[in-house]
């Protein structure tokens, strides 16, 4: 079975995908991660959002035991404030901590010596260093599975605070070397 899907679409749909691509390229996440959203990525986003909007995902995916729904997150757009529906079914472990989503892995490598101060700052507050991939790019970030410990200020103004349904993540910029 192939993981690739080809879907013929009308020129009007291509125009809509191009508009979505532009919008996604202007999104805070794309800017923060330094990503260029391609038409293929825009099509994937449209497909996944469509599946979610139709509520088909629940019919095709096994339901999780002991889940709670995250509250919608308020995001600030340059033009207006929009309520973004980011509700997902969160899973919790036996300790009552949020289970990280697929793709988030604990950082097992040595923390760069120039970042040890930040590492100490976050670990003293119950946060751990994680990593994940965005396209082909590895990102490092701090996050806590304990909801009670989510209210932590960024260590440094260069740290990118990303709101997610699993709680805030503090992203370490590439080649970050705090003075």
MARLUMDREN-59043 format. One record per atom (N, C-alpha, C, CB): residue number from 1; x negated, y negated, z. Coordinates in steps of 0.05 Angstrom, whole numbers, plus 32768, in hexadecimal, padded with zeros to 4 digits. Glycine has a CB too. Example, Ala and Ser with C-alpha at 12.3 -4.5 7.8 and 13.67 -1.06 7.14 Angstrom:
2
PT_1_7EF8_8072_809C;
PT_1_7F0A_805A_809C;
PT_1_7EF8_8042_809C;
PT_1_7F1E_8059_80B5;
PT_2_7EFF_802D_808E;
PT_2_7EEF_8015_808F;
PT_2_7EFE_7FFF_809D;
PT_2_7EE6_800C_8072;
//
This chain:
179
PT_1_7FEF_8017_8000;
PT_1_8000_8000_8000;
PT_1_7FEE_7FE7_8000;
PT_1_8013_8000_8018;
PT_2_7FF5_7FD4_7FEF;
PT_2_7FE5_7FBB_7FED;
PT_2_7FEE_7FA7_8001;
PT_2_7FE7_7FB0_7FD0;
PT_3_7FDB_7F97_800B;
PT_3_7FE1_7F81_801E;
PT_3_7FE8_7F68_800F;
PT_3_7FCA_7F7D_8031;
PT_4_7FE5_7F67_7FF4;
PT_4_7FEA_7F50_7FE5;
PT_4_8006_7F51_7FD9;
PT_4_7FD5_7F4D_7FCE;
PT_5_8013_7F39_7FD8;
PT_5_802D_7F37_7FCC;
PT_5_802C_7F20_7FB8;
PT_5_8043_7F32_7FE2;
PT_6_8037_7F25_7FA0;
PT_6_8039_7F11_7F8C;
PT_6_8056_7F0B_7F88;
PT_6_802C_7F1A_7F71;
PT_7_805D_7EF1_7F89;
PT_7_8079_7EE9_7F87;
PT_7_807B_7ED4_7F71;
PT_7_8084_7EDE_7FA2;
PT_8_808A_7EDA_7F5C;
PT_8_808D_7EC5_7F47;
PT_8_80A1_7EB0_7F52;
PT_8_8099_7ED1_7F2D;
PT_9_809A_7E96_7F4E;
PT_9_80AB_7E80_7F58;
PT_9_80AE_7E6B_7F42;
PT_9_809E_7E74_7F71;
PT_10_80C4_7E5C_7F44;
PT_10_80CA_7E47_7F31;
PT_10_80B7_7E2F_7F36;
PT_10_80E7_7E3E_7F34;
PT_11_80B4_7E1E_7F22;
PT_11_80A3_7E06_7F25;
PT_11_80AC_7DF4_7F3D;
PT_11_80A4_7DF6_7F0C;
PT_12_80C6_7DF4_7F42;
PT_12_80D0_7DE4_7F59;
PT_12_80C5_7DEE_7F73;
PT_12_80EF_7DE4_7F59;
PT_13_80C2_7E09_7F75;
PT_13_80B7_7E15_7F8E;
PT_13_809A_7E0E_7F90;
PT_13_80BC_7E34_7F8E;
PT_14_808B_7E0E_7F7A;
PT_14_806F_7E07_7F7A;
PT_14_806C_7DEA_7F84;
PT_14_8062_7E0A_7F5E;
PT_15_807E_7DD8_7F7B;
PT_15_807D_7DBC_7F83;
PT_15_8082_7DBB_7FA1;
PT_15_8093_7DAC_7F74;
PT_16_8095_7DCA_7FAC;
PT_16_809A_7DCB_7FC8;
PT_16_8082_7DD6_7FD8;
PT_16_80B3_7DDB_7FCE;
PT_17_8075_7DEB_7FCD;
PT_17_805E_7DF6_7FDA;
PT_17_8047_7DE1_7FDB;
PT_17_8054_7E0F_7FCC;
PT_18_8044_7DD2_7FC5;
PT_18_802F_7DBE_7FC4;
PT_18_8035_7DA8_7FD9;
PT_18_802D_7DB1_7FA8;
PT_19_804E_7DA1_7FDD;
PT_19_8055_7D8D_7FF1;
PT_19_8050_7D98_800D;
PT_19_8073_7D85_7FEE;
PT_20_8056_7DB1_8011;
PT_20_8051_7DBE_802B;
PT_20_8033_7DBF_8030;
PT_20_805D_7DDA_802C;
PT_21_8023_7DC5_801B;
PT_21_8006_7DC6_801D;
PT_21_7FFC_7DAB_8026;
PT_21_7FF9_7DCE_8002;
PT_22_8005_7D95_801A;
PT_22_7FFD_7D7A_8021;
PT_22_8004_7D75_803E;
PT_22_800A_7D65_800F;
PT_23_801C_7D7C_8046;
PT_23_8025_7D77_8062;
PT_23_8013_7D87_8076;
PT_23_8042_7D7F_8065;
PT_24_800D_7DA0_806F;
PT_24_7FFD_7DB1_8081;
PT_24_7FE0_7DA6_8082;
PT_24_7FFD_7DCE_8077;
PT_25_7FD6_7D9C_806C;
PT_25_7FBB_7D90_806D;
PT_25_7FBA_7D77_807E;
PT_25_7FB2_7D89_8050;
PT_26_7FD0_7D6A_8082;
PT_26_7FD1_7D52_8093;
PT_26_7FD8_7D59_80B0;
PT_26_7FE5_7D3E_8088;
PT_27_7FDD_7D72_80B6;
PT_27_7FE5_7D7A_80D1;
PT_27_7FCD_7D77_80E4;
PT_27_7FEF_7D97_80D1;
PT_28_7FD3_7D72_80FE;
PT_28_7FBE_7D70_8111;
PT_28_7FAC_7D89_8113;
PT_28_7FC9_7D6A_812D;
PT_29_7FB8_7DA0_8110;
PT_29_7FA9_7DB9_8112;
PT_29_7F95_7DBB_80FC;
PT_29_7FBC_7DD2_8112;
PT_30_7F9D_7DB5_80E3;
PT_30_7F8B_7DB7_80CC;
PT_30_7F74_7DA3_80D0;
PT_30_7F99_7DB2_80B2;
PT_31_7F7B_7D8B_80D9;
PT_31_7F66_7D77_80DD;
PT_31_7F53_7D7F_80F4;
PT_31_7F73_7D5C_80E3;
PT_32_7F5E_7D89_810A;
PT_32_7F4D_7D91_8120;
PT_32_7F3A_7DA7_8119;
PT_32_7F5F_7D99_8138;
PT_33_7F44_7DBA_8109;
PT_33_7F33_7DD1_8102;
PT_33_7F22_7DCC_80E9;
PT_33_7F44_7DEA_80FE;
PT_34_7F27_7DB5_80DC;
PT_34_7F18_7DAF_80C4;
PT_34_7F1F_7DC1_80AD;
PT_34_7EFB_7DB0_80C9;
PT_35_7F39_7DC9_80AB;
PT_35_7F41_7DDC_8097;
PT_35_7F4D_7DCF_807F;
PT_35_7F56_7DF0_80A3;
PT_36_7F4A_7DDB_8068;
PT_36_7F58_7DD3_8050;
PT_36_7F6D_7DE8_804A;
PT_36_7F45_7DCF_8038;
PT_37_7F86_7DE0_804B;
PT_37_7F9C_7DF3_8046;
PT_37_7FA0_7DF6_8028;
PT_37_7FB7_7DE9_8054;
PT_38_7F9F_7E0F_801F;
PT_38_7FA3_7E15_8003;
PT_38_7FC0_7E1A_7FFD;
PT_38_7F92_7E2E_7FFA;
PT_39_7FC7_7E1C_7FE4;
PT_39_7FE3_7E22_7FDC;
PT_39_7FEA_7E3E_7FE7;
PT_39_7FE6_7E22_7FBD;
PT_40_7FD7_7E51_7FE7;
PT_40_7FDD_7E6C_7FF2;
PT_40_7FE3_7E6B_8010;
PT_40_7FC5_7E7E_7FED;
PT_41_7FD4_7E5B_801E;
PT_41_7FDA_7E58_803B;
PT_41_7FF5_7E4B_803F;
PT_41_7FC4_7E48_8049;
PT_42_7FFB_7E37_802F;
PT_42_8015_7E29_8031;
PT_42_802C_7E3E_802C;
PT_42_8017_7E11_801E;
PT_43_8027_7E4F_8018;
PT_43_803C_7E63_8011;
PT_43_803F_7E77_8029;
PT_43_8034_7E73_7FF8;
PT_44_8029_7E7E_8035;
PT_44_802A_7E90_804C;
PT_44_8039_7E83_8063;
PT_44_800D_7E98_8056;
PT_45_8034_7E6A_8069;
PT_45_8042_7E5C_807E;
PT_45_8060_7E5B_8078;
PT_45_8036_7E3F_8081;
PT_46_8066_7E54_805F;
PT_46_8083_7E53_8057;
PT_46_8090_7E6E_805A;
PT_46_8086_7E4A_803A;
PT_47_8082_7E83_8052;
PT_47_808D_7E9E_8055;
PT_47_8092_7EA6_8072;
PT_47_807A_7EB3_8048;
PT_48_807D_7EA1_8083;
PT_48_8080_7EA8_809F;
PT_48_8095_7E98_80AE;
PT_48_8065_7EA5_80AE;
PT_49_8096_7E7E_80A7;
PT_49_80AB_7E6D_80B3;
PT_49_80C7_7E75_80AA;
PT_49_80A6_7E4F_80AC;
PT_50_80C8_7E7D_8090;
PT_50_80E2_7E86_8086;
PT_50_80EB_7EA0_8094;
PT_50_80E0_7E8B_8068;
PT_51_80D9_7EB2_8098;
PT_51_80DF_7ECB_80A6;
PT_51_80E9_7EC4_80C3;
PT_51_80C7_7EDE_80A7;
PT_52_80DA_7EB2_80D0;
PT_52_80E1_7EAA_80EB;
PT_52_80FC_7E9D_80EB;
PT_52_80CC_7E98_80F7;
PT_53_8101_7E8B_80D8;
PT_53_811B_7E7D_80D7;
PT_53_8132_7E90_80D2;
PT_53_811A_7E68_80C1;
PT_54_812D_7EA4_80C3;
PT_54_8142_7EB8_80BE;
PT_54_8145_7ECC_80D5;
PT_54_813D_7EC6_80A4;
PT_55_8133_7ECB_80E8;
PT_55_8132_7EDD_80FF;
PT_55_812F_7EFA_80F6;
PT_55_814C_7EDA_810E;
PT_56_8120_7EFE_80E0;
PT_56_811B_7F19_80D7;
PT_56_8104_7F26_80E6;
PT_56_8115_7F19_80BA;
PT_57_80F3_7F16_80F2;
PT_57_80DC_7F21_8100;
PT_57_80E4_7F34_8116;
PT_57_80CA_7F0A_810A;
PT_58_80F8_7F2C_8125;
PT_58_8101_7F3D_813C;
PT_58_810C_7F57_8132;
PT_58_8116_7F2E_814C;
PT_59_8118_7F58_811A;
PT_59_8123_7F71_8110;
PT_59_810D_7F84_8107;
PT_59_8136_7F6B_80FA;
PT_60_80F6_7F79_80FF;
PT_60_80E1_7F8A_80F4;
PT_60_80CB_7F8F_8107;
PT_60_80D7_7F7E_80DB;
PT_61_80C9_7F80_811D;
PT_61_80B3_7F83_8130;
PT_61_80BE_7F8F_8149;
PT_61_80A5_7F68_8135;
PT_62_80B0_7FA1_8156;
PT_62_80B9_7FAD_816F;
PT_62_80BC_7F97_8185;
PT_62_80A7_7FC3_8179;
PT_63_80D1_7F99_8195;
PT_63_80D5_7F85_81A9;
PT_63_80C1_7F8A_81C0;
PT_63_80F2_7F85_81B4;
PT_64_80B8_7F74_81CC;
PT_64_80A5_7F76_81E2;
PT_64_80B4_7F79_81FC;
PT_64_8092_7F5D_81E3;
PT_65_80A8_7F88_820E;
PT_65_80B4_7F8C_8229;
PT_65_80AB_7F76_823B;
PT_65_80AE_7FA8_8234;
PT_66_80BD_7F6B_824B;
PT_66_80B5_7F56_825E;
PT_66_80AC_7F3C_8251;
PT_66_809F_7F60_8270;
PT_67_80BC_7F32_823F;
PT_67_80B4_7F1A_8231;
PT_67_80C4_7F02_823B;
PT_67_80B7_7F1D_8212;
PT_68_80B9_7EEB_8237;
PT_68_80C6_7ED1_823D;
PT_68_80C2_7EC0_8225;
PT_68_80BB_7EC4_8257;
PT_69_80D4_7EAD_8220;
PT_69_80D2_7E9B_820A;
PT_69_80C6_7E81_8212;
PT_69_80EE_7E96_81FD;
PT_70_80B2_7E78_8203;
PT_70_80A5_7E5E_8208;
PT_70_80B8_7E47_8202;
PT_70_808B_7E5B_81F8;
PT_71_80B6_7E31_8210;
PT_71_80C5_7E1A_820A;
PT_71_80BA_7E0C_81F1;
PT_71_80C5_7E06_8222;
PT_72_80CC_7DFE_81E2;
PT_72_80C2_7DEF_81CB;
PT_72_80AE_7DDA_81D5;
PT_72_80D9_7DE2_81BC;
PT_73_809A_7DD4_81C4;
PT_73_8085_7DC1_81CB;
PT_73_808B_7DA7_81BD;
PT_73_806A_7DCC_81C3;
PT_74_8086_7D90_81CB;
PT_74_8089_7D76_81BF;
PT_74_806E_7D6F_81B2;
PT_74_8091_7D61_81D4;
PT_75_806E_7D68_8199;
PT_75_8056_7D5F_818C;
PT_75_805A_7D42_8182;
PT_75_804E_7D71_8174;
PT_76_8045_7D33_8180;
PT_76_8047_7D17_8177;
PT_76_803D_7D16_815B;
PT_76_8037_7D04_818A;
PT_77_804E_7D0E_8148;
PT_77_8047_7D0A_812D;
PT_77_803F_7CED_8129;
PT_77_805E_7D12_8119;
PT_78_802F_7CE6_8116;
PT_78_8027_7CCB_8112;
PT_78_803F_7CB9_810C;
PT_78_8012_7CC9_80FB;
PT_79_8053_7CC4_8100;
PT_79_806A_7CB3_80F8;
PT_79_8080_7CB4_810E;
PT_79_8076_7CBD_80DE;
PT_80_8084_7CCB_811A;
PT_80_809A_7CCE_812D;
PT_80_8094_7CE6_813F;
PT_80_80B5_7CD2_811E;
PT_81_80A4_7CE8_8155;
PT_81_80A2_7CFE_8167;
PT_81_80B6_7D13_815E;
PT_81_80A6_7CF6_8184;
PT_82_80AC_7D2B_815A;
PT_82_80BD_7D41_8151;
PT_82_80BD_7D57_8165;
PT_82_80B5_7D4C_8135;
PT_83_80D3_7D65_8168;
PT_83_80D4_7D7D_8179;
PT_83_80CD_7D95_8168;
PT_83_80F0_7D80_8188;
PT_84_80B7_7DA2_816E;
PT_84_80AF_7DB8_815E;
PT_84_80B7_7DD2_816C;
PT_84_8090_7DB8_8159;
PT_85_80C5_7DE3_815E;
PT_85_80CD_7DFD_816A;
PT_85_80B6_7E10_8168;
PT_85_80E7_7E08_815C;
PT_86_80A9_7E15_817F;
PT_86_8093_7E28_817F;
PT_86_8099_7E3F_8191;
PT_86_8079_7E1A_8188;
PT_87_80B3_7E44_8196;
PT_87_80B9_7E5A_81A8;
PT_87_80B1_7E75_819C;
PT_87_80D7_7E5A_81AE;
PT_88_80A3_7E84_81AD;
PT_88_809C_7E9F_81A7;
PT_88_80A1_7EB0_81BF;
PT_88_807D_7EA1_819E;
PT_89_80A3_7EC9_81BC;
PT_89_80A6_7EDB_81D3;
PT_89_808B_7EDF_81DF;
PT_89_80B4_7EF6_81CB;
PT_90_8087_7ED5_81F7;
PT_90_806D_7ED9_8205;
PT_90_806E_7EF3_8214;
PT_90_8067_7EC1_8218;
PT_91_8058_7F01_8214;
PT_91_8056_7F1A_8223;
PT_91_8044_7F14_823B;
PT_91_804A_7F31_8212;
PT_92_804A_7F22_8251;
PT_92_803B_7F1E_826A;
PT_92_8030_7F38_8273;
PT_92_804D_7F12_8280;
PT_93_8018_7F37_827F;
PT_93_800C_7F4F_828A;
PT_93_8016_7F55_82A6;
PT_93_7FED_7F4D_828A;
PT_94_800C_7F69_82B3;
PT_94_8015_7F71_82CE;
PT_94_8010_7F5C_82E3;
PT_94_8007_7F8B_82D6;
PT_95_7FFD_7F4A_82DE;
PT_95_7FF7_7F34_82F1;
PT_95_8009_7F1C_82EC;
PT_95_7FDA_7F2C_82EF;
PT_96_801A_7F1D_82D8;
PT_96_802B_7F06_82D2;
PT_96_801E_7EF2_82C0;
PT_96_8035_7EF9_82EB;
PT_97_8007_7EF9_82B5;
PT_97_7FF8_7EE7_82A3;
PT_97_8001_7EEB_8286;
PT_97_7FD9_7EEB_82A6;
PT_98_7FFF_7ED5_8277;
PT_98_8006_7ED6_825A;
PT_98_7FF1_7EE8_824C;
PT_98_8007_7EBA_824E;
PT_99_7FFC_7EFA_823C;
PT_99_7FEA_7F0A_822A;
PT_99_7FE3_7EF9_8212;
PT_99_7FF7_7F25_8222;
PT_100_7FC9_7EF7_820B;
PT_100_7FC2_7EE7_81F4;
PT_100_7FCD_7EF3_81DA;
PT_100_7FA3_7EE4_81F2;
PT_101_7FD2_7EE3_81C6;
PT_101_7FDC_7EED_81AD;
PT_101_7FC6_7EFD_819E;
PT_101_7FE7_7ED7_819B;
PT_102_7FCE_7F0C_818A;
PT_102_7FBA_7F1A_817A;
PT_102_7FA7_7F06_816D;
PT_102_7FC8_7F2B_8164;
PT_103_7F8D_7F0D_816E;
PT_103_7F79_7EFC_8162;
PT_103_7F6A_7EEB_8176;
PT_103_7F86_7EEA_814E;
PT_104_7F74_7EE9_818F;
PT_104_7F66_7EDB_81A4;
PT_104_7F56_7EF0_81B3;
PT_104_7F79_7ECB_81B7;
PT_105_7F3C_7EED_81B4;
PT_105_7F2A_7F00_81C2;
PT_105_7F1A_7EF1_81D7;
PT_105_7F18_7F0E_81AE;
PT_106_7F14_7EFF_81ED;
PT_106_7F03_7EF3_8201;
PT_106_7EE7_7EF0_81F6;
PT_106_7F02_7F05_821B;
PT_107_7EDA_7EDA_81FD;
PT_107_7EBE_7ED4_81F4;
PT_107_7EAC_7EE7_8203;
PT_107_7EB7_7EB6_81F9;
PT_108_7E9C_7EF6_81F6;
PT_108_7E8A_7F09_8203;
PT_108_7E6D_7F01_81FF;
PT_108_7E8E_7F25_81F7;
PT_109_7E67_7EEF_81ED;
PT_109_7E4C_7EE6_81E7;
PT_109_7E42_7ED2_81FC;
PT_109_7E4A_7EDA_81CB;
PT_110_7E29_7ECD_81FC;
PT_110_7E1D_7EB9_820D;
PT_110_7E29_7E9E_8206;
PT_110_7DFE_7EB9_820B;
PT_111_7E30_7E8E_821A;
PT_111_7E39_7E73_8216;
PT_111_7E21_7E62_8211;
PT_111_7E4A_7E68_822F;
PT_112_7E21_7E51_81FC;
PT_112_7E0A_7E40_81F6;
PT_112_7E02_7E30_820F;
PT_112_7E10_7E2E_81DE;
PT_113_7DE9_7E2E_8214;
PT_113_7DDF_7E21_822C;
PT_113_7DE9_7E04_822E;
PT_113_7DC1_7E21_822E;
PT_114_7DEC_7DF7_8217;
PT_114_7DF6_7DDB_8217;
PT_114_7E13_7DD9_821F;
PT_114_7DF1_7DCF_81FC;
PT_115_7E21_7DEF_821F;
PT_115_7E3E_7DEF_8226;
PT_115_7E44_7DFB_8241;
PT_115_7E4D_7DFE_8210;
PT_116_7E2F_7E01_8250;
PT_116_7E33_7E0E_826A;
PT_116_7E43_7DFD_827E;
PT_116_7E18_7E15_8277;
PT_117_7E3F_7DE2_827C;
PT_117_7E4E_7DD0_828E;
PT_117_7E6C_7DD2_8288;
PT_117_7E45_7DB3_828A;
PT_118_7E73_7DD3_826F;
PT_118_7E8F_7DD6_8267;
PT_118_7E9A_7DF1_8270;
PT_118_7E93_7DD2_8249;
PT_119_7E89_7E05_826C;
PT_119_7E91_7E21_8273;
PT_119_7E97_7E22_8291;
PT_119_7E7B_7E35_826B;
PT_120_7E85_7E17_82A1;
PT_120_7E89_7E16_82BE;
PT_120_7EA3_7E07_82C6;
PT_120_7E71_7E0A_82CD;
PT_121_7EA7_7DF0_82B9;
PT_121_7EBF_7DE0_82BD;
PT_121_7ED8_7DF0_82B9;
PT_121_7EBF_7DC7_82AB;
PT_122_7EDA_7DFE_82A3;
PT_122_7EF2_7E0E_829D;
PT_122_7EF5_7E27_82AE;
PT_122_7EF2_7E15_827F;
PT_123_7EDF_7E35_82B2;
PT_123_7EE1_7E4E_82C2;
PT_123_7EE8_7E48_82DF;
PT_123_7EC7_7E5E_82C0;
PT_124_7EDF_7E31_82EA;
PT_124_7EE6_7E2A_8305;
PT_124_7F04_7E23_8307;
PT_124_7ED6_7E11_830E;
PT_125_7F11_7E1E_82F1;
PT_125_7F2E_7E18_82F1;
PT_125_7F3F_7E30_82E8;
PT_125_7F33_7E00_82DF;
PT_126_7F32_7E47_82E6;
PT_126_7F40_7E5F_82DF;
PT_126_7F44_7E64_82C1;
PT_126_7F5B_7E5F_82EC;
PT_127_7F35_7E55_82B1;
PT_127_7F37_7E58_8294;
PT_127_7F20_7E69_828A;
PT_127_7F37_7E3C_8285;
PT_128_7F23_7E77_8274;
PT_128_7F0E_7E87_8268;
PT_128_7F09_7E7F_824C;
PT_128_7F15_7EA5_826A;
PT_129_7EF2_7E85_8242;
PT_129_7EEA_7E7F_8227;
PT_129_7EF4_7E95_8214;
PT_129_7ECB_7E7B_8224;
PT_130_7F01_7E8D_81FE;
PT_130_7F0C_7E9F_81EB;
PT_130_7F01_7E98_81CF;
PT_130_7F2B_7E9E_81EB;
PT_131_7F06_7EA9_81BC;
PT_131_7F00_7EA2_81A0;
PT_131_7F15_7EAE_818E;
PT_131_7EE4_7EAC_8198;
PT_132_7F17_7EA3_8177;
PT_132_7F29_7EAD_8162;
PT_132_7F20_7EA3_8147;
PT_132_7F46_7EA4_8168;
PT_133_7F2D_7EAC_8132;
PT_133_7F25_7EA4_8117;
PT_133_7F3C_7E94_810B;
PT_133_7F1E_7EBC_8106;
PT_134_7F34_7E7F_80FD;
PT_134_7F46_7E6F_80ED;
PT_134_7F3A_7E71_80D1;
PT_134_7F4A_7E51_80F7;
PT_135_7F48_7E80_80BF;
PT_135_7F3D_7E88_80A5;
PT_135_7F23_7E96_80AB;
PT_135_7F39_7E6F_8092;
PT_136_7F0D_7E8D_80A1;
PT_136_7EF3_7E9A_80A5;
PT_136_7EE2_7E8C_80BA;
PT_136_7EE3_7E9B_808B;
PT_137_7EEE_7E7B_80CA;
PT_137_7EE0_7E6A_80DD;
PT_137_7EE5_7E74_80F9;
PT_137_7EE7_7E4C_80D9;
PT_138_7ED0_7E79_8108;
PT_138_7ED3_7E81_8124;
PT_138_7ED6_7E67_8135;
PT_138_7EBB_7E91_812D;
PT_139_7EEA_7E67_8147;
PT_139_7EED_7E51_8159;
PT_139_7EEB_7E5B_8176;
PT_139_7F08_7E42_8155;
PT_140_7EE0_7E4B_8187;
PT_140_7EDD_7E51_81A4;
PT_140_7EF0_7E3E_81B3;
PT_140_7EC0_7E50_81AE;
PT_141_7EFD_7E48_81C7;
PT_141_7F0F_7E37_81D7;
PT_141_7F12_7E42_81F3;
PT_141_7F2A_7E35_81C9;
PT_142_7F1B_7E31_8204;
PT_142_7F22_7E39_8220;
PT_142_7F40_7E39_8223;
PT_142_7F14_7E26_8235;
PT_143_7F49_7E4D_8232;
PT_143_7F66_7E50_8237;
PT_143_7F6A_7E61_8250;
PT_143_7F74_7E5D_821E;
PT_144_7F80_7E5D_825D;
PT_144_7F86_7E6D_8275;
PT_144_7FA0_7E7C_8270;
PT_144_7F89_7E5B_828E;
PT_145_7F9F_7E95_8278;
PT_145_7FB7_7EA6_8276;
PT_145_7FCB_7EA0_828C;
PT_145_7FAF_7EC4_8278;
PT_146_7FC2_7E91_82A1;
PT_146_7FD2_7E8A_82B8;
PT_146_7FE0_7E70_82B3;
PT_146_7FC1_7E89_82D2;
PT_147_7FFA_7E70_82AF;
PT_147_8009_7E58_82A9;
PT_147_8005_7E42_82BF;
PT_147_8027_7E5E_82A7;
PT_148_8001_7E4B_82D7;
PT_148_7FFD_7E38_82ED;
PT_148_7FE3_7E28_82EB;
PT_148_7FFE_7E46_8308;
PT_149_7FD1_7E31_82DA;
PT_149_7FB7_7E24_82D7;
PT_149_7FB5_7E15_82BC;
PT_149_7FA1_7E39_82D9;
PT_150_7FCA_7E11_82AE;
PT_150_7FC9_7E04_8294;
PT_150_7FC4_7DE6_8295;
PT_150_7FE3_7E09_8286;
PT_151_7FCA_7DD9_82AB;
PT_151_7FC6_7DBC_82AD;
PT_151_7FA9_7DB5_82B3;
PT_151_7FD9_7DB0_82C2;
PT_152_7F99_7DB6_829E;
PT_152_7F7C_7DB0_82A1;
PT_152_7F75_7D9B_828C;
PT_152_7F6A_7DC9_829E;
PT_153_7F67_7D86_8295;
PT_153_7F5D_7D72_8282;
PT_153_7F46_7D7D_8272;
PT_153_7F54_7D58_8291;
PT_154_7F43_7D73_825A;
PT_154_7F2C_7D7B_8249;
PT_154_7F12_7D73_8257;
PT_154_7F2E_7D6F_822D;
PT_155_7EFE_7D84_8255;
PT_155_7EE4_7D7F_8261;
PT_155_7ED7_7D66_8256;
PT_155_7ED2_7D97_825C;
PT_156_7EDC_7D60_823C;
PT_156_7ECE_7D4B_822E;
PT_156_7EE2_7D41_8218;
PT_156_7EB3_7D56_8220;
PT_157_7EE0_7D27_8211;
PT_157_7EF2_7D1D_81FC;
PT_157_7EEF_7D2A_81E1;
PT_157_7EED_7CFF_81F9;
PT_158_7ED9_7D38_81DC;
PT_158_7ED5_7D46_81C3;
PT_158_7EE3_7D61_81C2;
PT_158_7EB8_7D4A_81BE;
PT_159_7EEC_7D6B_81D9;
PT_159_7EFB_7D84_81DA;
PT_159_7F16_7D7F_81CF;
PT_159_7EFC_7D8F_81F8;
PT_160_7F1F_7D91_81BD;
PT_160_7F39_7D8E_81B0;
PT_160_7F4E_7D9E_81C0;
PT_160_7F38_7D98_8192;
PT_161_7F62_7D90_81CA;
PT_161_7F77_7D9E_81D9;
PT_161_7F8D_7DA5_81C5;
PT_161_7F83_7D8B_81F0;
PT_162_7F92_7DBF_81C3;
PT_162_7FA6_7DCA_81B0;
PT_162_7FBD_7DD6_81BF;
PT_162_7F99_7DDF_819D;
PT_163_7FD5_7DCC_81BB;
PT_163_7FED_7DD7_81C7;
PT_163_7FF5_7DF0_81B8;
PT_163_8004_7DC1_81C8;
PT_164_7FFB_7E05_81C6;
PT_164_8004_7E1E_81BA;
PT_164_801B_7E29_81CB;
PT_164_7FED_7E33_81B8;
PT_165_802B_7E3B_81C1;
PT_165_8040_7E47_81D1;
PT_165_8035_7E56_81E9;
PT_165_8051_7E5A_81C0;
PT_166_801B_7E5E_81E9;
PT_166_800F_7E6C_81FE;
PT_166_8002_7E5A_8213;
PT_166_7FFA_7E80_81F4;
PT_167_8005_7E40_820E;
PT_167_7FF9_7E2C_8220;
PT_167_7FE3_7E1E_8212;
PT_167_7FEF_7E39_823A;
PT_168_7FD8_7E09_821E;
PT_168_7FC4_7DF9_8211;
PT_168_7FA9_7E08_820E;
PT_168_7FBF_7DDF_821F;
PT_169_7F9C_7E04_81F8;
PT_169_7F81_7E0E_81F4;
PT_169_7F6F_7DF6_81F0;
PT_169_7F80_7E22_81DC;
PT_170_7F57_7DF8_81FA;
PT_170_7F43_7DE2_81F7;
PT_170_7F2E_7DEC_81E4;
PT_170_7F37_7DDA_8213;
PT_171_7F2E_7DE2_81CC;
PT_171_7F1C_7DEC_81B6;
PT_171_7F01_7DDE_81B7;
PT_171_7F2A_7DE8_819B;
PT_172_7EED_7DEE_81B6;
PT_172_7ED1_7DE4_81B5;
PT_172_7ECA_7DDD_8198;
PT_172_7EBD_7DF9_81C2;
PT_173_7EC4_7DC4_8192;
PT_173_7EBD_7DBD_8177;
PT_173_7EA4_7DCC_816D;
PT_173_7EB8_7D9F_8174;
PT_174_7EA2_7DD1_8153;
PT_174_7E8A_7DDE_8148;
PT_174_7E71_7DCF_814F;
PT_174_7E8D_7DE0_8129;
PT_175_7E5C_7DDD_8156;
PT_175_7E42_7DD2_815C;
PT_175_7E44_7DBC_8172;
PT_175_7E36_7DC6_8143;
PT_176_7E56_7DBF_8184;
PT_176_7E5A_7DAB_8199;
PT_176_7E43_7DAC_81AD;
PT_176_7E75_7DAF_81A8;
PT_177_7E37_7D96_81B2;
PT_177_7E20_7D95_81C4;
PT_177_7E23_7D7D_81D6;
PT_177_7E05_7D93_81B3;
PT_178_7E32_7D80_81EC;
PT_178_7E37_7D69_81FE;
PT_178_7E1D_7D5E_8209;
PT_178_7E4A_7D71_8215;
PT_179_7E1C_7D44_820A;
PT_179_7E04_7D36_8214;
PT_179_7E02_7D37_8232;
PT_179_7E03_7D19_820B;
//
